[in-house]
Protein backbone atom coordinates (compact mmCIF):
# COMPACT_ATOMS: atom_id res chain seq x y z
CA UNK A 1 0.00 0.00 0.00
CA UNK A 2 1.35 3.42 -0.94
CA UNK A 3 1.46 6.03 1.77
CA UNK A 4 2.02 9.30 -0.03
CA UNK A 5 1.86 11.51 3.04
CA UNK A 6 5.21 10.77 4.68
CA UNK A 7 5.81 11.73 8.28
CA UNK A 8 7.54 15.11 8.05
CA UNK A 9 7.74 17.53 5.15
CA UNK A 10 9.08 16.53 1.75
CA UNK A 11 12.28 18.44 1.05
CA UNK A 12 14.87 18.54 -1.69
CA UNK A 13 17.96 18.02 0.47
CA UNK A 14 20.56 15.82 -1.18
CA UNK A 15 23.27 14.65 1.17
CA UNK A 16 23.58 11.88 3.73
CA UNK A 17 25.98 14.03 5.73
CA UNK A 18 26.77 11.36 8.30
CA UNK A 19 28.27 9.09 5.66
CA UNK A 20 29.66 11.86 3.43
CA UNK A 21 27.70 10.47 0.46
CA UNK A 22 25.60 12.58 -1.89
CA UNK A 23 22.55 11.01 -3.50
CA UNK A 24 20.82 12.42 -6.58
CA UNK A 25 17.70 14.54 -6.50
CA UNK A 26 14.50 12.95 -7.74
CA UNK A 27 13.39 13.64 -11.31
CA UNK A 28 10.13 15.42 -10.38
CA UNK A 29 9.41 16.14 -6.69
CA UNK A 30 5.75 16.87 -7.50
CA UNK A 31 5.28 13.20 -8.51
CA UNK A 32 6.77 11.68 -5.35
CA UNK A 33 4.19 9.37 -3.80
CA UNK A 34 2.28 8.93 -7.08
CA UNK A 35 4.22 5.95 -8.49
CA UNK A 36 2.72 2.46 -8.19
CA UNK A 37 3.82 0.43 -5.19
CA UNK A 38 4.74 -2.56 -7.38
CA UNK A 39 8.09 -2.32 -9.11
CA UNK A 40 10.82 -4.67 -10.24
CA UNK A 41 13.60 -5.28 -7.74
CA UNK A 42 17.25 -4.55 -8.47
CA UNK A 43 19.26 -5.25 -11.58
CA UNK A 44 20.18 -3.40 -14.71
CA UNK A 45 23.65 -2.11 -13.78
CA UNK A 46 22.88 1.47 -14.86
CA UNK A 47 20.21 4.01 -14.05
CA UNK A 48 18.81 7.15 -15.62
CA UNK A 49 16.73 8.89 -12.95
CA UNK A 50 15.68 8.51 -9.34
CA UNK A 51 11.90 8.84 -9.13
CA UNK A 52 11.56 8.73 -5.33
CA UNK A 53 13.14 7.32 -2.20
CA UNK A 54 11.04 4.76 -0.31
CA UNK A 55 10.98 3.54 3.25
CA UNK A 56 9.00 0.32 3.61
CA UNK A 57 7.29 -0.33 6.94
CA UNK A 58 6.30 -3.75 8.23
CA UNK A 59 3.77 -4.24 11.05
CA UNK A 60 5.43 -7.63 11.63
CA UNK A 61 8.61 -5.74 12.55
CA UNK A 62 6.86 -3.21 14.78
CA UNK A 63 5.53 -0.59 12.34
CA UNK A 64 2.12 0.92 12.99
CA UNK A 65 -0.55 -1.16 11.22
CA UNK A 66 -1.90 1.23 8.59
CA UNK A 67 -2.68 -1.31 5.86
CA UNK A 68 -4.58 -4.21 7.46
CA UNK A 69 -1.39 -6.04 8.37
CA UNK A 70 0.33 -5.51 5.00
CA UNK A 71 3.62 -3.74 4.44
CA UNK A 72 3.43 -0.17 3.14
CA UNK A 73 5.89 2.59 2.30
CA UNK A 74 6.43 6.29 2.75
CA UNK A 75 7.77 8.15 -0.29
CA UNK A 76 10.33 10.95 -0.09
CA UNK A 77 11.92 13.46 -2.45
CA UNK A 78 15.36 13.15 -0.83
CA UNK A 79 17.56 10.42 0.52
CA UNK A 80 18.31 12.51 3.60
CA UNK A 81 14.67 12.64 4.63
CA UNK A 82 14.09 8.95 3.84
CA UNK A 83 17.13 8.00 5.90
CA UNK A 84 15.96 10.06 8.87
CA UNK A 85 12.51 8.42 8.69
CA UNK A 86 13.96 4.92 8.45
CA UNK A 87 15.90 5.54 11.65
CA UNK A 88 12.99 7.05 13.57
CA UNK A 89 9.98 4.94 12.49
CA UNK A 90 9.53 1.57 14.19
CA UNK A 91 9.48 -1.36 11.76
CA UNK A 92 10.98 0.71 8.93
CA UNK A 93 13.53 -0.62 6.41
CA UNK A 94 16.59 1.17 5.08
CA UNK A 95 15.67 3.53 2.21
CA UNK A 96 15.35 2.20 -1.32
CA UNK A 97 15.55 4.24 -4.52
CA UNK A 98 12.82 3.88 -7.14
CA UNK A 99 14.78 4.29 -10.36
CA UNK A 100 13.89 4.74 -14.01
CA UNK A 101 16.04 2.84 -16.47
CA UNK A 102 15.49 3.99 -20.06
CA UNK A 103 18.00 1.36 -21.19
CA UNK A 104 19.79 -1.20 -19.05
CA UNK A 105 22.05 -4.22 -18.93
CA UNK A 106 20.40 -7.53 -18.08
CA UNK A 107 22.60 -10.34 -16.78
CA UNK A 108 21.30 -13.73 -17.89
CA UNK A 109 21.67 -16.98 -15.90
CA UNK A 110 24.32 -18.29 -18.32
CA UNK A 111 26.61 -15.33 -17.57
CA UNK A 112 25.89 -13.41 -20.77
CA UNK A 113 24.55 -9.88 -20.78
CA UNK A 114 21.67 -8.40 -22.71
CA UNK A 115 21.51 -4.74 -23.78
CA UNK A 116 17.86 -3.85 -23.29
CA UNK A 117 16.52 -0.70 -24.90
CA UNK A 118 13.17 -0.63 -23.09
CA UNK A 119 12.13 1.51 -20.13
CA UNK A 120 11.48 -0.03 -16.76
CA UNK A 121 11.08 1.08 -13.15
CA UNK A 122 12.83 -0.82 -10.37
CA UNK A 123 13.60 -0.47 -6.68
CA UNK A 124 17.28 -0.43 -5.76
CA UNK A 125 19.22 -0.34 -2.52
CA UNK A 126 20.60 3.20 -2.50
CA UNK A 127 24.15 1.81 -2.57
CA UNK A 128 23.44 0.77 -6.19
CA UNK A 129 23.33 4.48 -7.09
CA UNK A 130 27.13 4.34 -6.96
CA UNK A 131 26.85 2.43 -10.25
CA UNK A 132 27.12 4.63 -13.30
CA UNK A 133 24.28 6.94 -14.23
CA UNK A 134 23.71 5.99 -17.84
CA UNK A 135 25.04 8.35 -20.47
CA UNK A 136 25.70 7.94 -24.18
CA UNK A 137 28.90 5.92 -23.52
CA UNK A 138 28.05 3.81 -20.44
CA UNK A 139 26.55 0.76 -22.13
CA UNK A 140 28.69 0.89 -25.32
CA UNK A 141 31.80 1.05 -23.12
CA UNK A 142 30.56 -1.93 -21.11
CA UNK A 143 29.99 -4.02 -24.23
CA UNK A 144 33.21 -2.98 -25.98
CA UNK A 145 35.58 -5.81 -26.96
CA UNK A 146 38.13 -4.63 -24.37
CA UNK A 147 35.50 -4.27 -21.64
CA UNK A 148 37.05 -7.06 -19.58
CA UNK A 149 39.79 -4.58 -18.69
CA UNK A 150 37.21 -2.01 -17.57
CA UNK A 151 36.64 -1.62 -13.82
CA UNK A 152 33.25 -3.34 -13.90
CA UNK A 153 33.94 -6.10 -16.38
CA UNK A 154 32.49 -7.21 -19.66
CA UNK A 155 30.82 -10.20 -21.21
CA UNK A 156 29.13 -11.86 -24.15
CA UNK A 157 26.23 -9.82 -25.51
CA UNK A 158 22.80 -10.21 -27.02
CA UNK A 159 20.52 -7.25 -27.70
CA UNK A 160 16.85 -6.46 -27.16
CA UNK A 161 15.39 -3.33 -28.75
CA UNK A 162 12.20 -1.36 -28.55
CA UNK A 163 9.53 -2.68 -30.91
CA UNK A 164 9.36 -0.50 -34.03
mmCIF file of the C-alpha atoms, coordinates in Angstrom:
data_MODEL
# 
_entry.id   MODEL 
# 
loop_
_atom_site.group_PDB 
_atom_site.id 
_atom_site.type_symbol 
_atom_site.label_atom_id 
_atom_site.label_alt_id 
_atom_site.label_comp_id 
_atom_site.label_asym_id 
_atom_site.label_entity_id 
_atom_site.label_seq_id 
_atom_site.pdbx_PDB_ins_code 
_atom_site.Cartn_x 
_atom_site.Cartn_y 
_atom_site.Cartn_z 
_atom_site.occupancy 
_atom_site.B_iso_or_equiv 
_atom_site.pdbx_formal_charge 
_atom_site.auth_seq_id 
_atom_site.auth_comp_id 
_atom_site.auth_asym_id 
_atom_site.auth_atom_id 
_atom_site.pdbx_PDB_model_num 
ATOM 1   C CA . UNK A 1 1   ? 0.000  0.000   0.000   1.00 0.00 ? 1   UNK A CA 1 
ATOM 2   C CA . UNK A 1 2   ? 1.345  3.423   -0.942  1.00 0.00 ? 2   UNK A CA 1 
ATOM 3   C CA . UNK A 1 3   ? 1.461  6.027   1.770   1.00 0.00 ? 3   UNK A CA 1 
ATOM 4   C CA . UNK A 1 4   ? 2.020  9.302   -0.035  1.00 0.00 ? 4   UNK A CA 1 
ATOM 5   C CA . UNK A 1 5   ? 1.860  11.507  3.042   1.00 0.00 ? 5   UNK A CA 1 
ATOM 6   C CA . UNK A 1 6   ? 5.210  10.766  4.678   1.00 0.00 ? 6   UNK A CA 1 
ATOM 7   C CA . UNK A 1 7   ? 5.806  11.732  8.284   1.00 0.00 ? 7   UNK A CA 1 
ATOM 8   C CA . UNK A 1 8   ? 7.536  15.110  8.048   1.00 0.00 ? 8   UNK A CA 1 
ATOM 9   C CA . UNK A 1 9   ? 7.743  17.535  5.154   1.00 0.00 ? 9   UNK A CA 1 
ATOM 10  C CA . UNK A 1 10  ? 9.084  16.525  1.749   1.00 0.00 ? 10  UNK A CA 1 
ATOM 11  C CA . UNK A 1 11  ? 12.280 18.440  1.051   1.00 0.00 ? 11  UNK A CA 1 
ATOM 12  C CA . UNK A 1 12  ? 14.869 18.536  -1.691  1.00 0.00 ? 12  UNK A CA 1 
ATOM 13  C CA . UNK A 1 13  ? 17.959 18.025  0.470   1.00 0.00 ? 13  UNK A CA 1 
ATOM 14  C CA . UNK A 1 14  ? 20.558 15.822  -1.180  1.00 0.00 ? 14  UNK A CA 1 
ATOM 15  C CA . UNK A 1 15  ? 23.274 14.648  1.173   1.00 0.00 ? 15  UNK A CA 1 
ATOM 16  C CA . UNK A 1 16  ? 23.575 11.883  3.733   1.00 0.00 ? 16  UNK A CA 1 
ATOM 17  C CA . UNK A 1 17  ? 25.978 14.033  5.729   1.00 0.00 ? 17  UNK A CA 1 
ATOM 18  C CA . UNK A 1 18  ? 26.770 11.359  8.297   1.00 0.00 ? 18  UNK A CA 1 
ATOM 19  C CA . UNK A 1 19  ? 28.271 9.088   5.663   1.00 0.00 ? 19  UNK A CA 1 
ATOM 20  C CA . UNK A 1 20  ? 29.656 11.859  3.433   1.00 0.00 ? 20  UNK A CA 1 
ATOM 21  C CA . UNK A 1 21  ? 27.704 10.469  0.459   1.00 0.00 ? 21  UNK A CA 1 
ATOM 22  C CA . UNK A 1 22  ? 25.599 12.583  -1.889  1.00 0.00 ? 22  UNK A CA 1 
ATOM 23  C CA . UNK A 1 23  ? 22.553 11.006  -3.500  1.00 0.00 ? 23  UNK A CA 1 
ATOM 24  C CA . UNK A 1 24  ? 20.819 12.422  -6.583  1.00 0.00 ? 24  UNK A CA 1 
ATOM 25  C CA . UNK A 1 25  ? 17.695 14.541  -6.502  1.00 0.00 ? 25  UNK A CA 1 
ATOM 26  C CA . UNK A 1 26  ? 14.496 12.946  -7.736  1.00 0.00 ? 26  UNK A CA 1 
ATOM 27  C CA . UNK A 1 27  ? 13.385 13.636  -11.306 1.00 0.00 ? 27  UNK A CA 1 
ATOM 28  C CA . UNK A 1 28  ? 10.135 15.422  -10.378 1.00 0.00 ? 28  UNK A CA 1 
ATOM 29  C CA . UNK A 1 29  ? 9.406  16.144  -6.687  1.00 0.00 ? 29  UNK A CA 1 
ATOM 30  C CA . UNK A 1 30  ? 5.751  16.869  -7.503  1.00 0.00 ? 30  UNK A CA 1 
ATOM 31  C CA . UNK A 1 31  ? 5.281  13.204  -8.509  1.00 0.00 ? 31  UNK A CA 1 
ATOM 32  C CA . UNK A 1 32  ? 6.774  11.680  -5.345  1.00 0.00 ? 32  UNK A CA 1 
ATOM 33  C CA . UNK A 1 33  ? 4.187  9.375   -3.800  1.00 0.00 ? 33  UNK A CA 1 
ATOM 34  C CA . UNK A 1 34  ? 2.277  8.926   -7.078  1.00 0.00 ? 34  UNK A CA 1 
ATOM 35  C CA . UNK A 1 35  ? 4.224  5.954   -8.488  1.00 0.00 ? 35  UNK A CA 1 
ATOM 36  C CA . UNK A 1 36  ? 2.715  2.458   -8.188  1.00 0.00 ? 36  UNK A CA 1 
ATOM 37  C CA . UNK A 1 37  ? 3.823  0.426   -5.190  1.00 0.00 ? 37  UNK A CA 1 
ATOM 38  C CA . UNK A 1 38  ? 4.744  -2.560  -7.376  1.00 0.00 ? 38  UNK A CA 1 
ATOM 39  C CA . UNK A 1 39  ? 8.089  -2.322  -9.106  1.00 0.00 ? 39  UNK A CA 1 
ATOM 40  C CA . UNK A 1 40  ? 10.823 -4.668  -10.242 1.00 0.00 ? 40  UNK A CA 1 
ATOM 41  C CA . UNK A 1 41  ? 13.603 -5.281  -7.740  1.00 0.00 ? 41  UNK A CA 1 
ATOM 42  C CA . UNK A 1 42  ? 17.251 -4.547  -8.471  1.00 0.00 ? 42  UNK A CA 1 
ATOM 43  C CA . UNK A 1 43  ? 19.258 -5.254  -11.578 1.00 0.00 ? 43  UNK A CA 1 
ATOM 44  C CA . UNK A 1 44  ? 20.177 -3.398  -14.705 1.00 0.00 ? 44  UNK A CA 1 
ATOM 45  C CA . UNK A 1 45  ? 23.654 -2.112  -13.775 1.00 0.00 ? 45  UNK A CA 1 
ATOM 46  C CA . UNK A 1 46  ? 22.884 1.467   -14.863 1.00 0.00 ? 46  UNK A CA 1 
ATOM 47  C CA . UNK A 1 47  ? 20.207 4.015   -14.051 1.00 0.00 ? 47  UNK A CA 1 
ATOM 48  C CA . UNK A 1 48  ? 18.806 7.155   -15.623 1.00 0.00 ? 48  UNK A CA 1 
ATOM 49  C CA . UNK A 1 49  ? 16.728 8.894   -12.953 1.00 0.00 ? 49  UNK A CA 1 
ATOM 50  C CA . UNK A 1 50  ? 15.676 8.513   -9.336  1.00 0.00 ? 50  UNK A CA 1 
ATOM 51  C CA . UNK A 1 51  ? 11.895 8.843   -9.134  1.00 0.00 ? 51  UNK A CA 1 
ATOM 52  C CA . UNK A 1 52  ? 11.562 8.733   -5.331  1.00 0.00 ? 52  UNK A CA 1 
ATOM 53  C CA . UNK A 1 53  ? 13.136 7.322   -2.200  1.00 0.00 ? 53  UNK A CA 1 
ATOM 54  C CA . UNK A 1 54  ? 11.043 4.763   -0.306  1.00 0.00 ? 54  UNK A CA 1 
ATOM 55  C CA . UNK A 1 55  ? 10.985 3.537   3.254   1.00 0.00 ? 55  UNK A CA 1 
ATOM 56  C CA . UNK A 1 56  ? 9.001  0.323   3.606   1.00 0.00 ? 56  UNK A CA 1 
ATOM 57  C CA . UNK A 1 57  ? 7.292  -0.329  6.939   1.00 0.00 ? 57  UNK A CA 1 
ATOM 58  C CA . UNK A 1 58  ? 6.296  -3.750  8.229   1.00 0.00 ? 58  UNK A CA 1 
ATOM 59  C CA . UNK A 1 59  ? 3.775  -4.240  11.045  1.00 0.00 ? 59  UNK A CA 1 
ATOM 60  C CA . UNK A 1 60  ? 5.432  -7.628  11.630  1.00 0.00 ? 60  UNK A CA 1 
ATOM 61  C CA . UNK A 1 61  ? 8.610  -5.739  12.554  1.00 0.00 ? 61  UNK A CA 1 
ATOM 62  C CA . UNK A 1 62  ? 6.859  -3.208  14.783  1.00 0.00 ? 62  UNK A CA 1 
ATOM 63  C CA . UNK A 1 63  ? 5.532  -0.593  12.338  1.00 0.00 ? 63  UNK A CA 1 
ATOM 64  C CA . UNK A 1 64  ? 2.125  0.915   12.986  1.00 0.00 ? 64  UNK A CA 1 
ATOM 65  C CA . UNK A 1 65  ? -0.551 -1.164  11.225  1.00 0.00 ? 65  UNK A CA 1 
ATOM 66  C CA . UNK A 1 66  ? -1.899 1.231   8.593   1.00 0.00 ? 66  UNK A CA 1 
ATOM 67  C CA . UNK A 1 67  ? -2.678 -1.315  5.856   1.00 0.00 ? 67  UNK A CA 1 
ATOM 68  C CA . UNK A 1 68  ? -4.581 -4.207  7.460   1.00 0.00 ? 68  UNK A CA 1 
ATOM 69  C CA . UNK A 1 69  ? -1.386 -6.044  8.369   1.00 0.00 ? 69  UNK A CA 1 
ATOM 70  C CA . UNK A 1 70  ? 0.326  -5.512  4.999   1.00 0.00 ? 70  UNK A CA 1 
ATOM 71  C CA . UNK A 1 71  ? 3.619  -3.740  4.443   1.00 0.00 ? 71  UNK A CA 1 
ATOM 72  C CA . UNK A 1 72  ? 3.431  -0.174  3.139   1.00 0.00 ? 72  UNK A CA 1 
ATOM 73  C CA . UNK A 1 73  ? 5.891  2.589   2.299   1.00 0.00 ? 73  UNK A CA 1 
ATOM 74  C CA . UNK A 1 74  ? 6.427  6.288   2.748   1.00 0.00 ? 74  UNK A CA 1 
ATOM 75  C CA . UNK A 1 75  ? 7.766  8.148   -0.292  1.00 0.00 ? 75  UNK A CA 1 
ATOM 76  C CA . UNK A 1 76  ? 10.334 10.949  -0.095  1.00 0.00 ? 76  UNK A CA 1 
ATOM 77  C CA . UNK A 1 77  ? 11.924 13.459  -2.454  1.00 0.00 ? 77  UNK A CA 1 
ATOM 78  C CA . UNK A 1 78  ? 15.361 13.153  -0.834  1.00 0.00 ? 78  UNK A CA 1 
ATOM 79  C CA . UNK A 1 79  ? 17.557 10.422  0.525   1.00 0.00 ? 79  UNK A CA 1 
ATOM 80  C CA . UNK A 1 80  ? 18.310 12.511  3.604   1.00 0.00 ? 80  UNK A CA 1 
ATOM 81  C CA . UNK A 1 81  ? 14.672 12.637  4.633   1.00 0.00 ? 81  UNK A CA 1 
ATOM 82  C CA . UNK A 1 82  ? 14.089 8.954   3.842   1.00 0.00 ? 82  UNK A CA 1 
ATOM 83  C CA . UNK A 1 83  ? 17.134 8.005   5.897   1.00 0.00 ? 83  UNK A CA 1 
ATOM 84  C CA . UNK A 1 84  ? 15.955 10.061  8.868   1.00 0.00 ? 84  UNK A CA 1 
ATOM 85  C CA . UNK A 1 85  ? 12.514 8.424   8.694   1.00 0.00 ? 85  UNK A CA 1 
ATOM 86  C CA . UNK A 1 86  ? 13.964 4.920   8.446   1.00 0.00 ? 86  UNK A CA 1 
ATOM 87  C CA . UNK A 1 87  ? 15.901 5.541   11.650  1.00 0.00 ? 87  UNK A CA 1 
ATOM 88  C CA . UNK A 1 88  ? 12.991 7.052   13.569  1.00 0.00 ? 88  UNK A CA 1 
ATOM 89  C CA . UNK A 1 89  ? 9.982  4.941   12.493  1.00 0.00 ? 89  UNK A CA 1 
ATOM 90  C CA . UNK A 1 90  ? 9.532  1.573   14.186  1.00 0.00 ? 90  UNK A CA 1 
ATOM 91  C CA . UNK A 1 91  ? 9.484  -1.355  11.759  1.00 0.00 ? 91  UNK A CA 1 
ATOM 92  C CA . UNK A 1 92  ? 10.984 0.713   8.928   1.00 0.00 ? 92  UNK A CA 1 
ATOM 93  C CA . UNK A 1 93  ? 13.527 -0.616  6.406   1.00 0.00 ? 93  UNK A CA 1 
ATOM 94  C CA . UNK A 1 94  ? 16.587 1.169   5.080   1.00 0.00 ? 94  UNK A CA 1 
ATOM 95  C CA . UNK A 1 95  ? 15.672 3.532   2.213   1.00 0.00 ? 95  UNK A CA 1 
ATOM 96  C CA . UNK A 1 96  ? 15.349 2.200   -1.319  1.00 0.00 ? 96  UNK A CA 1 
ATOM 97  C CA . UNK A 1 97  ? 15.547 4.242   -4.524  1.00 0.00 ? 97  UNK A CA 1 
ATOM 98  C CA . UNK A 1 98  ? 12.823 3.882   -7.136  1.00 0.00 ? 98  UNK A CA 1 
ATOM 99  C CA . UNK A 1 99  ? 14.779 4.290   -10.363 1.00 0.00 ? 99  UNK A CA 1 
ATOM 100 C CA . UNK A 1 100 ? 13.893 4.745   -14.008 1.00 0.00 ? 100 UNK A CA 1 
ATOM 101 C CA . UNK A 1 101 ? 16.035 2.840   -16.470 1.00 0.00 ? 101 UNK A CA 1 
ATOM 102 C CA . UNK A 1 102 ? 15.493 3.992   -20.059 1.00 0.00 ? 102 UNK A CA 1 
ATOM 103 C CA . UNK A 1 103 ? 17.998 1.359   -21.190 1.00 0.00 ? 103 UNK A CA 1 
ATOM 104 C CA . UNK A 1 104 ? 19.790 -1.199  -19.053 1.00 0.00 ? 104 UNK A CA 1 
ATOM 105 C CA . UNK A 1 105 ? 22.054 -4.225  -18.931 1.00 0.00 ? 105 UNK A CA 1 
ATOM 106 C CA . UNK A 1 106 ? 20.396 -7.528  -18.078 1.00 0.00 ? 106 UNK A CA 1 
ATOM 107 C CA . UNK A 1 107 ? 22.603 -10.342 -16.781 1.00 0.00 ? 107 UNK A CA 1 
ATOM 108 C CA . UNK A 1 108 ? 21.303 -13.733 -17.894 1.00 0.00 ? 108 UNK A CA 1 
ATOM 109 C CA . UNK A 1 109 ? 21.673 -16.979 -15.898 1.00 0.00 ? 109 UNK A CA 1 
ATOM 110 C CA . UNK A 1 110 ? 24.320 -18.290 -18.316 1.00 0.00 ? 110 UNK A CA 1 
ATOM 111 C CA . UNK A 1 111 ? 26.615 -15.330 -17.574 1.00 0.00 ? 111 UNK A CA 1 
ATOM 112 C CA . UNK A 1 112 ? 25.892 -13.409 -20.772 1.00 0.00 ? 112 UNK A CA 1 
ATOM 113 C CA . UNK A 1 113 ? 24.548 -9.876  -20.782 1.00 0.00 ? 113 UNK A CA 1 
ATOM 114 C CA . UNK A 1 114 ? 21.669 -8.396  -22.711 1.00 0.00 ? 114 UNK A CA 1 
ATOM 115 C CA . UNK A 1 115 ? 21.515 -4.744  -23.780 1.00 0.00 ? 115 UNK A CA 1 
ATOM 116 C CA . UNK A 1 116 ? 17.864 -3.854  -23.286 1.00 0.00 ? 116 UNK A CA 1 
ATOM 117 C CA . UNK A 1 117 ? 16.518 -0.696  -24.904 1.00 0.00 ? 117 UNK A CA 1 
ATOM 118 C CA . UNK A 1 118 ? 13.170 -0.630  -23.093 1.00 0.00 ? 118 UNK A CA 1 
ATOM 119 C CA . UNK A 1 119 ? 12.130 1.509   -20.130 1.00 0.00 ? 119 UNK A CA 1 
ATOM 120 C CA . UNK A 1 120 ? 11.485 -0.031  -16.757 1.00 0.00 ? 120 UNK A CA 1 
ATOM 121 C CA . UNK A 1 121 ? 11.081 1.085   -13.154 1.00 0.00 ? 121 UNK A CA 1 
ATOM 122 C CA . UNK A 1 122 ? 12.826 -0.816  -10.375 1.00 0.00 ? 122 UNK A CA 1 
ATOM 123 C CA . UNK A 1 123 ? 13.602 -0.473  -6.676  1.00 0.00 ? 123 UNK A CA 1 
ATOM 124 C CA . UNK A 1 124 ? 17.281 -0.434  -5.761  1.00 0.00 ? 124 UNK A CA 1 
ATOM 125 C CA . UNK A 1 125 ? 19.217 -0.337  -2.524  1.00 0.00 ? 125 UNK A CA 1 
ATOM 126 C CA . UNK A 1 126 ? 20.600 3.205   -2.498  1.00 0.00 ? 126 UNK A CA 1 
ATOM 127 C CA . UNK A 1 127 ? 24.155 1.812   -2.574  1.00 0.00 ? 127 UNK A CA 1 
ATOM 128 C CA . UNK A 1 128 ? 23.445 0.771   -6.194  1.00 0.00 ? 128 UNK A CA 1 
ATOM 129 C CA . UNK A 1 129 ? 23.330 4.484   -7.093  1.00 0.00 ? 129 UNK A CA 1 
ATOM 130 C CA . UNK A 1 130 ? 27.128 4.341   -6.957  1.00 0.00 ? 130 UNK A CA 1 
ATOM 131 C CA . UNK A 1 131 ? 26.852 2.433   -10.249 1.00 0.00 ? 131 UNK A CA 1 
ATOM 132 C CA . UNK A 1 132 ? 27.121 4.633   -13.304 1.00 0.00 ? 132 UNK A CA 1 
ATOM 133 C CA . UNK A 1 133 ? 24.284 6.937   -14.231 1.00 0.00 ? 133 UNK A CA 1 
ATOM 134 C CA . UNK A 1 134 ? 23.707 5.989   -17.845 1.00 0.00 ? 134 UNK A CA 1 
ATOM 135 C CA . UNK A 1 135 ? 25.040 8.350   -20.468 1.00 0.00 ? 135 UNK A CA 1 
ATOM 136 C CA . UNK A 1 136 ? 25.699 7.943   -24.181 1.00 0.00 ? 136 UNK A CA 1 
ATOM 137 C CA . UNK A 1 137 ? 28.896 5.916   -23.516 1.00 0.00 ? 137 UNK A CA 1 
ATOM 138 C CA . UNK A 1 138 ? 28.054 3.810   -20.437 1.00 0.00 ? 138 UNK A CA 1 
ATOM 139 C CA . UNK A 1 139 ? 26.549 0.761   -22.132 1.00 0.00 ? 139 UNK A CA 1 
ATOM 140 C CA . UNK A 1 140 ? 28.689 0.889   -25.321 1.00 0.00 ? 140 UNK A CA 1 
ATOM 141 C CA . UNK A 1 141 ? 31.801 1.047   -23.124 1.00 0.00 ? 141 UNK A CA 1 
ATOM 142 C CA . UNK A 1 142 ? 30.559 -1.929  -21.112 1.00 0.00 ? 142 UNK A CA 1 
ATOM 143 C CA . UNK A 1 143 ? 29.985 -4.017  -24.230 1.00 0.00 ? 143 UNK A CA 1 
ATOM 144 C CA . UNK A 1 144 ? 33.206 -2.978  -25.982 1.00 0.00 ? 144 UNK A CA 1 
ATOM 145 C CA . UNK A 1 145 ? 35.584 -5.815  -26.962 1.00 0.00 ? 145 UNK A CA 1 
ATOM 146 C CA . UNK A 1 146 ? 38.127 -4.627  -24.367 1.00 0.00 ? 146 UNK A CA 1 
ATOM 147 C CA . UNK A 1 147 ? 35.496 -4.265  -21.635 1.00 0.00 ? 147 UNK A CA 1 
ATOM 148 C CA . UNK A 1 148 ? 37.054 -7.056  -19.577 1.00 0.00 ? 148 UNK A CA 1 
ATOM 149 C CA . UNK A 1 149 ? 39.786 -4.581  -18.689 1.00 0.00 ? 149 UNK A CA 1 
ATOM 150 C CA . UNK A 1 150 ? 37.208 -2.007  -17.567 1.00 0.00 ? 150 UNK A CA 1 
ATOM 151 C CA . UNK A 1 151 ? 36.640 -1.623  -13.820 1.00 0.00 ? 151 UNK A CA 1 
ATOM 152 C CA . UNK A 1 152 ? 33.247 -3.336  -13.903 1.00 0.00 ? 152 UNK A CA 1 
ATOM 153 C CA . UNK A 1 153 ? 33.940 -6.105  -16.375 1.00 0.00 ? 153 UNK A CA 1 
ATOM 154 C CA . UNK A 1 154 ? 32.487 -7.208  -19.664 1.00 0.00 ? 154 UNK A CA 1 
ATOM 155 C CA . UNK A 1 155 ? 30.816 -10.202 -21.209 1.00 0.00 ? 155 UNK A CA 1 
ATOM 156 C CA . UNK A 1 156 ? 29.129 -11.859 -24.147 1.00 0.00 ? 156 UNK A CA 1 
ATOM 157 C CA . UNK A 1 157 ? 26.226 -9.818  -25.507 1.00 0.00 ? 157 UNK A CA 1 
ATOM 158 C CA . UNK A 1 158 ? 22.802 -10.213 -27.019 1.00 0.00 ? 158 UNK A CA 1 
ATOM 159 C CA . UNK A 1 159 ? 20.517 -7.254  -27.698 1.00 0.00 ? 159 UNK A CA 1 
ATOM 160 C CA . UNK A 1 160 ? 16.846 -6.458  -27.159 1.00 0.00 ? 160 UNK A CA 1 
ATOM 161 C CA . UNK A 1 161 ? 15.391 -3.335  -28.752 1.00 0.00 ? 161 UNK A CA 1 
ATOM 162 C CA . UNK A 1 162 ? 12.195 -1.361  -28.547 1.00 0.00 ? 162 UNK A CA 1 
ATOM 163 C CA . UNK A 1 163 ? 9.532  -2.675  -30.912 1.00 0.00 ? 163 UNK A CA 1 
ATOM 164 C CA . UNK A 1 164 ? 9.363  -0.496  -34.033 1.00 0.00 ? 164 UNK A CA 1 
# 
